[in-house]
Amino acid sequence: MIGNQTKGRGFRGLLNYLESQKDAKLIGGNMGGNNARALAREFKISRQLNPEADRVVYHASLSLPENERLDEQTWNELANRYLEEMGFDSNQYVVYRHSNTEHDHIHICASRIRLDNGKIVHDSWDYKRSETIIRQLERDYGLQQTQSSHEKLSRNPSIGQQKRLEREQEEYINGERQTPQERPIKQQLQELIDRATQDKPTMPLLVERLQLQGVEVRHGLTRNGKSKGISYSWNDQKFSGTSLGPAYTFPGLQKHKGIDYQPQRDDELIEHLLKNPVQRIVVSQQLETSRQDSALTASPVRELERGSNQSFEVITAIVRYLELQEIEQSLTKSSLSETLPQLTEQLSAYQQQLANNKTTFDDLGAAIVNEEQRLSSQRAVDAISNFIEQSVVDDALAETLPQLTEQLSIYRQQLF
């Protein structure tokens, strides 16, 4: 069984959400109201006992695996025990059951203000206490045992993140979304660290690999030389090692990932890398894959780093040079063997195309010359034709002009 809990300020908003879900049902509690509005008014009773209190709304959800279900009576018993052991033994609360996912689950809305003395329920270590209570409830009710978060090597996405992924996937399938959903940044970062630790490198080499991937790594030491922890920043999001899971903390990397760390050998080099981060290399996917593969198989580099007594600047320079040289040679050979036949074929095609174009240009030049000669002949013919037409007009005018003059003289005598 998985449990989640949050704290808020407004009862009405949470109650509206719990009531509005498909097939939602109010199955228990210690209050008289039967809808969100009535329950919100009733919760004001406890608010009046401590009007200065902030974030008095307690919201907990308990969810079973897909293959388990409980009846309403058992859910109510379980919810009541959970609240009492969390310290809510004199508080207002209601229980809603939801069937909008494949997991049978309930939501508890409770007031953090106690009815007997008006004080706020103590919430220190409440997440740890919640997990302990849930493990005991699983044993008492014969439920499937779920691994606690501190027992897992990596933290899974929250229920909210899982629901978002499912919703976005459904929208993409239905054509309501143009692109498929992306995995959470947290999960992508976990996988990136997993790839970088496959060959169990030294701690400085791991830091450098992560920096090359664009991950900002932070690490500090106490005065007596003990690690303060490790954190990561990637794609504008920051994560502590603990938030990613036990395997991603500084001691967890050594215990679960096999990272080789020797303080006297590594601390100075790590400090240098943190102050002077290796710049991210922006390359194609093929280059990125080849870089990872070569880095994971570069045992001479690791041996050199382990056994060399040179300064950390020289070690870092050699590691980078050998890795990049190996990548460059591998990519060059691979690219030439793959592309040379294509280039030869393409050059042959270009030669043929140039030969065809030359023939086309020669034909076009001859056609242009012929056209110019035709146009010149046509202009000469047009000029002769125009001259002949003009001569005919002049001759006609010369013959008819005396007759027209005489005719006009007769018309003038008749008029007068």
C-alpha positions, 0 to 999 in steps of 0.5 A: 500500500502506498501512502501520500500526505499533504497540508493545505489551507482551504477545506472547500477546495479539497472537498470539491475535488474529492467529491467531483471525481468519477464514481467518488463516494463518501464512505466514512468519517466522524462528521454529519455533512454529506456534501462538500459545502456542508462539510466545509461549514462543519470544519469551521468548528475546529478552525474557530478553536485556533483561528491563528493556525495556518495550513490546518487541512490534512490530506492523506491518500492510501492506495492498494496494488492493482490486484487488491481491493477492500470493502468499505467497512475494512477501508474505514477501519484502516483509515481510522487506525491510520489517523489515530496512530498519526495523532489524529485521535480527536480531530474532524475527518471524512473518508472518500473512496475513488474508483477513477484509477486501476488502484483501489484507493481512499482519500482522507480529509482531516483538520489538524486542529484537535477538538479537545484542546485546539492545538495542532497535531504534531507533524515531525517525522510524519512521512517516516511515521506514515510509512511505519504505520502503513507497513504494520497495517499491511501485516495486520490486514494481510495485504501485499507488502510494499517496499518502503522508500528508504529501502528502494535504491531509487525514488519512483515518480509520485502518484501525481506524476504517474497520473499526468503521464497516463493522461498525456499518453491518452491525449496523444493516442486520441490525437489531442496532443501533438507530441508524446509525453516526456518522462519526468526529469528526475527519472531521466537523471537517474538513468543518466547516472546509471549509465555513467556508473556501469563500469564502476569508475572512480568518483572524480571520473563519475563527476567529469562524465556527469559534467560532460552530460550537462549535469552540475554536481555539488559536493562538500566536506566537513572540517574533519573530512567527511562528506556533507552529501551530493546533489545534482542540477540538470535541465534547470531542476535540482535534486539531492542524492536522497531525493533520487534514492539511496543509490544516488547519495555519496555513500550510496554511489559507493555501496550500490553502484561500486564507485571507487572513492579514496579520499586522499587520492580523489578529494583534491581532484573532485574539488578542482572539477567542481570549481572548474566544471568540464564544459558540456560537449554538444554532439550528435546522437551517434557521437554521444553513444560512441563517447559513452561506450568508449568511456565505459570500456576505456580500462587503460584510462582507469588504470592510469588514473588509479596508478599515476602519481602525477598531479590531477591536472595531468590526469584529467587532461590525459583522460579527456584526450584519450577518450576523445581521441578514441571517439574521433578515430572510431567515428572517422573509421565508421563514417568513412566505411559507411559513407564512401560507397555512397559518396562515390556513387553520388560523384558519378551521378554528379558527373553524368548530370554535368555532362547532360547539362553541358549538352543542354547548354550547347543546344540552348546556345545554338537555339539562341543564335538561330532565334537572333538570326530569325528576328533580324530577318523578321525586322528587315521584312517588317521595315520593307513592308512598312516602307511599301505601305507608306509609299502606296499611301503617298501615291493615293493622296497625290492622285485624289487631293486635286479632286477633293479640292475641286469638290470642296470648291463646288460645295462652297459655291452651292452654300453661298 
